[in-house]
Amino acid sequence: MRKTLQDVAKYLREIMVPGTQEAYAINPIYTETLPEENIRKGVLVFRSFLVRLYDVLYEKGAIYDNSRKVAHEYENISR
């Protein structure tokens, strides 16, 4: 069975690790240019963006899913 864009968005949303950003240490190379607090806020904002993107793709994925609707000749082969 071919996966749709909605299936992929749902899967990616489900596998997102819950808010554990405080559990990870930030490489000191990055804290030379930005304070650690700003980096962590940026990660939170990016995660929020991804969640929103996955939600929109799940809701309206059929509109953007332009893959061919015919089955590929090797798609339904039993193994």
C-alpha positions in Angstrom: 0.0 0.0 0.0 1.3 3.4 -1.0 1.8 5.9 1.9 0.1 9.2 1.4 1.4 12.6 2.5 -1.1 12.5 5.4 0.3 9.1 6.5 3.8 10.5 6.6 2.8 13.6 8.4 0.9 11.6 11.0 3.9 9.3 11.5 6.4 12.1 11.9 4.1 13.9 14.4 3.8 10.6 16.4 7.6 10.0 16.6 8.5 13.5 17.8 10.2 13.2 21.1 8.3 15.0 23.8 9.8 18.2 25.2 13.1 17.0 26.5 15.3 19.8 25.2 16.6 20.5 28.7 18.0 17.0 28.9 20.4 17.6 26.1 23.7 19.5 26.4 24.5 22.1 23.9 27.9 21.9 22.2 30.1 24.8 23.6 31.0 25.8 20.0 27.4 27.1 19.5 27.3 28.9 22.9 30.2 31.1 21.8 28.0 33.0 19.4 24.6 32.7 21.1 23.6 32.3 24.8 22.3 28.9 25.7 18.9 30.3 26.5 18.4 31.7 23.0 19.4 28.4 21.4 16.9 26.5 23.5 14.2 29.0 22.6 15.0 28.6 19.0 14.7 24.8 19.3 11.3 25.2 20.9 10.1 27.5 18.1 11.4 25.1 15.5 9.6 22.2 17.2 6.4 24.2 17.3 6.8 25.0 13.6 7.2 21.3 12.8 4.1 20.3 14.8 2.1 22.9 13.0 3.4 21.8 9.6 2.6 18.2 10.4 -0.9 19.1 11.5 -1.6 21.1 8.4 -0.2 18.4 6.1 -2.4 15.9 8.0 -5.5 18.0 7.6 -4.9 19.2 4.0 -2.4 16.6 2.7 -4.7 15.3 0.0 -4.5 18.7 -1.7 -0.7 18.6 -1.9 -0.3 14.9 -2.5 0.3 14.8 -6.2 1.7 11.3 -6.5 0.3 9.1 -9.2 -2.8 7.3 -8.0 -2.1 4.2 -10.0 -0.3 1.3 -8.3 3.3 0.7 -9.3 3.8 -2.7 -11.0 6.0 -3.9 -8.1 4.0 -2.3 -5.2 1.7 -5.2 -4.3 4.2 -8.1 -4.6 3.9 -10.6 -1.8 7.2 -11.5 -0.2 
